[in-house]
Amino acid sequence: MPVHFSAAEMSARKQRLIAAMAAERLDGLLLFAQESMYWLTGYDTFGFCFFQCLFVGADGRMTLLTRSADLRQAQRTSNIADIRIWKDAVDADPARDCATMLADVGARGRLGVEFDSYGLTAFHGRRLEAALAGRCDLVDASRLVARLRVTKSAEEIACVRAAARLSDLADAAAITATRAGADEGEILAAQHAAIFAAGGDYPANEFIIGSGGDALLCRYKSGRRRLDADDQITLEFAGVWRHYHAAIMRTHVVGAPKPLHRAYHAAAKEALIACERELRPGRTAGDVYAAHARVFDARGLSQHRLNACGYALGAKFTPSWMDPPMFFERNDQEIAENQIFFAHMILMDSASETAMCLGRTYRVGASGAEPLNAADLDLVVKAG
């Protein structure tokens, strides 16, 4: 199984990383985030739930330390030539094995570490620091690769566009399946079937689905119900291609919409368009959030909105498809061309148990935002 991207693309990514390491005066980098490994080498696995580390030297040398279960996974999906194995055992200490690997490849000096990653637990992080104490100067480099990943290449954007097409298929499948008496499981199955049948991948987190009062939830939970003759259902999902995500969020109404449904949908659509206007080079993530808050607050909806309204998207692994930067108050990270963002307008009125959500994925172009999916933002109302 080859790496999904061209050799020229992978070489360019490595050169960008080497330059970024030099700018941070790093003699090497210890990668624990699966997204970083995938971006740099193509390595594709969920084995990061166990200890594994990819060392990248200042000269571009790469050495992977992983378990035997992932040896062939790395050989078949990545361009990593040097793969080392730590052995499962009662007295296993992969942090100690990592220190041995680093000594073997001559790693020393100032080493960056992705401390803030799902692949490095606090337990293993403490062991790593103890194993390397006195040998290396460890510094937090958790955001280094993430900053490089946020701006997409032409090959990556092609993957995002493919993911967006899949998200539209899932959107259409959900709308078709939504009706009075439908089981939430039918709708969820229709979405996943549309994506998998068209060659898509598993998402980095569960799709959100909730109806009735559960339409106000922003997370997946277990348990299903059938839709009533008058109901509401909130769906947040993503098309996924080669791990690249394109998300959509919608609240649909079954039967007669409440006046609040229509009022909240109008507000959500207005807020989404306001955010679109801020999604252009030179603006900040905080500017996008401010546009969202300005619209909702002017309509007296501040108590129903969230404190964030979107985030970057890219190639992500479990447990979340969210990438930095996130749209929240005063986030000063600047937006640039060829970045991919998901903007979601979420209103949850607990007193009346009314939900209304609207969101889609964008590419930042030279002059503004390009919507990649969910072309029709109208409220979906299905007969009861």
WOCOR-V616336 format. One record per residue. N is the residue number from 1. SS is DSSP state (hx for helix, st for strand, lp for the rest). PHI is phi in whole degrees, 0 to 359 (999 if undefined). D_FIRST is the distance of its C-alpha to the first C-alpha in whole Angstrom. Layout:
<<N | SS | PHI | D_FIRST> <N | SS | PHI | D_FIRST>>
//
This chain:
<<1 | lp | 999 | 0> <2 | lp | 282 | 4> <3 | lp | 298 | 7> <4 | lp | 286 | 9> <5 | lp | 239 | 12> <6 | lp | 293 | 13> <7 | hx | 299 | 14> <8 | hx | 296 | 18> <9 | hx | 297 | 17> <10 | hx | 293 | 16> <11 | hx | 295 | 18> <12 | hx | 296 | 21> <13 | hx | 297 | 20> <14 | hx | 297 | 21> <15 | hx | 295 | 24> <16 | hx | 297 | 25> <17 | hx | 292 | 24> <18 | hx | 302 | 26> <19 | hx | 295 | 29> <20 | hx | 293 | 29> <21 | hx | 296 | 30> <22 | hx | 298 | 32> <23 | hx | 296 | 34> <24 | lp | 267 | 34> <25 | lp | 57 | 35> <26 | lp | 260 | 32> <27 | lp | 274 | 32> <28 | st | 186 | 28> <29 | st | 218 | 27> <30 | st | 254 | 25> <31 | st | 264 | 23> <32 | lp | 238 | 23> <33 | lp | 284 | 22> <34 | hx | 297 | 18> <35 | hx | 299 | 19> <36 | hx | 294 | 19> <37 | hx | 295 | 16> <38 | hx | 296 | 14> <39 | hx | 299 | 16> <40 | hx | 278 | 16> <41 | hx | 233 | 13> <42 | lp | 88 | 10> <43 | lp | 303 | 11> <44 | lp | 233 | 11> <45 | lp | 198 | 13> <46 | lp | 257 | 17> <47 | hx | 291 | 18> <48 | hx | 290 | 20> <49 | hx | 292 | 22> <50 | lp | 252 | 23> <51 | lp | 294 | 24> <52 | lp | 206 | 21> <53 | st | 218 | 22> <54 | st | 253 | 20> <55 | st | 270 | 23> <56 | st | 238 | 23> <57 | st | 278 | 26> <58 | lp | 298 | 28> <59 | lp | 268 | 27> <60 | lp | 94 | 23> <61 | lp | 297 | 22> <62 | st | 232 | 20> <63 | st | 222 | 20> <64 | st | 254 | 18> <65 | st | 249 | 20> <66 | st | 210 | 19> <67 | lp | 270 | 20> <68 | hx | 297 | 18> <69 | hx | 297 | 17> <70 | hx | 253 | 14> <71 | hx | 302 | 14> <72 | hx | 288 | 11> <73 | hx | 300 | 9> <74 | hx | 292 | 10> <75 | hx | 296 | 9> <76 | hx | 270 | 5> <77 | hx | 248 | 6> <78 | lp | 232 | 9> <79 | lp | 255 | 11> <80 | lp | 279 | 13> <81 | lp | 268 | 15> <82 | st | 258 | 18> <83 | st | 239 | 17> <84 | st | 249 | 20> <85 | st | 240 | 21> <86 | lp | 261 | 24> <87 | lp | 267 | 25> <88 | lp | 295 | 26> <89 | lp | 194 | 30> <90 | lp | 302 | 34> <91 | lp | 257 | 34> <92 | lp | 299 | 31> <93 | lp | 217 | 31> <94 | hx | 297 | 28> <95 | hx | 296 | 30> <96 | hx | 295 | 32> <97 | hx | 296 | 28> <98 | hx | 295 | 27> <99 | hx | 298 | 31> <100 | hx | 296 | 30> <101 | hx | 299 | 27> <102 | hx | 295 | 28> <103 | hx | 296 | 31> <104 | hx | 294 | 29> <105 | lp | 269 | 28> <106 | lp | 79 | 31> <107 | lp | 286 | 30> <108 | lp | 203 | 34> <109 | st | 83 | 36> <110 | st | 266 | 35> <111 | st | 247 | 32> <112 | st | 279 | 30> <113 | st | 227 | 29> <114 | lp | 277 | 28> <115 | lp | 294 | 30> <116 | lp | 269 | 30> <117 | lp | 208 | 27> <118 | lp | 292 | 26> <119 | lp | 280 | 24> <120 | lp | 233 | 27> <121 | lp | 287 | 30> <122 | hx | 300 | 34> <123 | hx | 301 | 34> <124 | hx | 286 | 31> <125 | hx | 297 | 32> <126 | hx | 295 | 36> <127 | hx | 295 | 34> <128 | hx | 297 | 32> <129 | hx | 298 | 35> <130 | hx | 293 | 38> <131 | hx | 292 | 35> <132 | hx | 256 | 35> <133 | lp | 301 | 39> <134 | lp | 83 | 41> <135 | lp | 260 | 38> <136 | st | 219 | 36> <137 | st | 258 | 37> <138 | st | 271 | 35> <139 | st | 232 | 35> <140 | st | 286 | 33> <141 | lp | 235 | 31> <142 | lp | 298 | 29> <143 | lp | 260 | 29> <144 | hx | 298 | 28> <145 | hx | 289 | 25> <146 | hx | 301 | 26> <147 | hx | 294 | 28> <148 | hx | 286 | 25> <149 | hx | 290 | 23> <150 | lp | 294 | 26> <151 | st | 265 | 26> <152 | lp | 265 | 23> <153 | lp | 279 | 22> <154 | hx | 299 | 22> <155 | hx | 293 | 18> <156 | hx | 290 | 18> <157 | hx | 297 | 21> <158 | hx | 300 | 20> <159 | hx | 293 | 17> <160 | hx | 296 | 21> <161 | hx | 296 | 22> <162 | hx | 296 | 20> <163 | hx | 297 | 20> <164 | hx | 296 | 24> <165 | hx | 299 | 24> <166 | hx | 294 | 23> <167 | hx | 295 | 25> <168 | hx | 292 | 28> <169 | hx | 297 | 27> <170 | hx | 293 | 27> <171 | hx | 298 | 31> <172 | hx | 297 | 32> <173 | hx | 297 | 31> <174 | hx | 293 | 33> <175 | hx | 297 | 36> <176 | hx | 298 | 36> <177 | hx | 279 | 36> <178 | lp | 281 | 38> <179 | lp | 193 | 42> <180 | lp | 300 | 45> <181 | lp | 91 | 44> <182 | lp | 291 | 40> <183 | st | 278 | 38> <184 | hx | 305 | 36> <185 | hx | 298 | 34> <186 | hx | 297 | 34> <187 | hx | 293 | 33> <188 | hx | 298 | 30> <189 | hx | 295 | 28> <190 | hx | 297 | 29> <191 | hx | 295 | 27> <192 | hx | 295 | 24> <193 | hx | 298 | 24> <194 | hx | 298 | 24> <195 | hx | 287 | 21> <196 | hx | 293 | 19> <197 | hx | 295 | 20> <198 | lp | 264 | 19> <199 | lp | 93 | 16> <200 | lp | 280 | 16> <201 | lp | 246 | 16> <202 | lp | 297 | 18> <203 | lp | 281 | 21> <204 | lp | 284 | 21> <205 | lp | 216 | 25> <206 | lp | 297 | 27> <207 | lp | 294 | 28> <208 | st | 268 | 32> <209 | st | 214 | 34> <210 | st | 200 | 38> <211 | st | 235 | 41> <212 | hx | 61 | 45> <213 | hx | 294 | 45> <214 | hx | 286 | 42> <215 | hx | 293 | 41> <216 | hx | 273 | 42> <217 | lp | 273 | 39> <218 | lp | 256 | 37> <219 | lp | 223 | 34> <220 | lp | 290 | 33> <221 | lp | 219 | 35> <222 | lp | 282 | 35> <223 | lp | 104 | 37> <224 | lp | 233 | 38> <225 | lp | 217 | 41> <226 | st | 263 | 42> <227 | lp | 286 | 43> <228 | lp | 280 | 47> <229 | lp | 295 | 49> <230 | lp | 238 | 49> <231 | st | 205 | 46> <232 | st | 218 | 44> <233 | st | 217 | 40> <234 | st | 256 | 38> <235 | st | 231 | 34> <236 | st | 232 | 31> <237 | st | 207 | 28> <238 | st | 215 | 25> <239 | st | 283 | 22> <240 | st | 227 | 19> <241 | st | 226 | 16> <242 | lp | 55 | 13> <243 | lp | 76 | 15> <244 | st | 278 | 18> <245 | st | 250 | 21> <246 | st | 223 | 24> <247 | st | 257 | 27> <248 | st | 224 | 30> <249 | st | 225 | 33> <250 | st | 215 | 36> <251 | st | 245 | 39> <252 | st | 255 | 41> <253 | st | 244 | 44> <254 | st | 251 | 45> <255 | lp | 84 | 49> <256 | lp | 274 | 51> <257 | lp | 294 | 50> <258 | lp | 288 | 52> <259 | hx | 307 | 54> <260 | hx | 295 | 52> <261 | hx | 302 | 48> <262 | hx | 291 | 49> <263 | hx | 295 | 51> <264 | hx | 290 | 48> <265 | hx | 295 | 45> <266 | hx | 300 | 47> <267 | hx | 293 | 47> <268 | hx | 296 | 44> <269 | hx | 294 | 43> <270 | hx | 299 | 45> <271 | hx | 294 | 44> <272 | hx | 296 | 40> <273 | hx | 295 | 42> <274 | hx | 297 | 43> <275 | hx | 293 | 40> <276 | hx | 305 | 39> <277 | hx | 295 | 41> <278 | hx | 272 | 41> <279 | lp | 276 | 37> <280 | lp | 211 | 37> <281 | lp | 304 | 37> <282 | lp | 97 | 40> <283 | lp | 278 | 40> <284 | st | 242 | 39> <285 | hx | 300 | 37> <286 | hx | 294 | 41> <287 | hx | 296 | 42> <288 | hx | 295 | 40> <289 | hx | 300 | 41> <290 | hx | 298 | 45> <291 | hx | 295 | 45> <292 | hx | 298 | 43> <293 | hx | 293 | 46> <294 | hx | 300 | 49> <295 | hx | 293 | 48> <296 | hx | 295 | 48> <297 | hx | 292 | 51> <298 | hx | 295 | 53> <299 | lp | 267 | 53> <300 | lp | 73 | 54> <301 | lp | 250 | 51> <302 | lp | 300 | 50> <303 | lp | 285 | 50> <304 | lp | 257 | 48> <305 | lp | 268 | 45> <306 | lp | 262 | 42> <307 | lp | 264 | 42> <308 | st | 207 | 39> <309 | st | 221 | 38> <310 | st | 150 | 34> <311 | st | 188 | 31> <312 | st | 284 | 28> <313 | lp | 233 | 25> <314 | lp | 187 | 21> <315 | st | 277 | 18> <316 | lp | 227 | 20> <317 | lp | 238 | 19> <318 | lp | 313 | 22> <319 | lp | 255 | 25> <320 | lp | 208 | 25> <321 | lp | 269 | 24> <322 | lp | 283 | 27> <323 | st | 237 | 27> <324 | st | 283 | 30> <325 | st | 275 | 32> <326 | st | 257 | 34> <327 | st | 276 | 37> <328 | st | 217 | 40> <329 | lp | 301 | 43> <330 | lp | 62 | 44> <331 | lp | 288 | 40> <332 | lp | 267 | 40> <333 | lp | 292 | 37> <334 | st | 281 | 37> <335 | lp | 272 | 35> <336 | lp | 226 | 33> <337 | lp | 298 | 32> <338 | lp | 67 | 28> <339 | st | 261 | 28> <340 | st | 245 | 27> <341 | st | 227 | 30> <342 | st | 251 | 30> <343 | st | 253 | 34> <344 | st | 234 | 36> <345 | st | 257 | 39> <346 | st | 238 | 40> <347 | st | 239 | 44> <348 | st | 230 | 45> <349 | st | 261 | 49> <350 | lp | 291 | 49> <351 | lp | 297 | 53> <352 | lp | 260 | 52> <353 | lp | 52 | 49> <354 | st | 248 | 48> <355 | st | 247 | 44> <356 | st | 204 | 43> <357 | st | 229 | 39> <358 | st | 207 | 38> <359 | st | 199 | 35> <360 | st | 205 | 32> <361 | st | 256 | 29> <362 | st | 228 | 30> <363 | st | 257 | 29> <364 | st | 278 | 32> <365 | lp | 266 | 33> <366 | lp | 299 | 35> <367 | lp | 243 | 38> <368 | lp | 163 | 37> <369 | st | 274 | 35> <370 | st | 249 | 33> <371 | st | 295 | 32> <372 | lp | 256 | 29> <373 | lp | 207 | 30> <374 | lp | 49 | 33> <375 | lp | 298 | 35> <376 | lp | 265 | 38> <377 | lp | 262 | 39> <378 | lp | 293 | 42> <379 | lp | 293 | 43> <380 | lp | 269 | 42> <381 | st | 237 | 44> <382 | st | 253 | 44> <383 | lp | 298 | 47> <384 | lp | 276 | 48>>
//
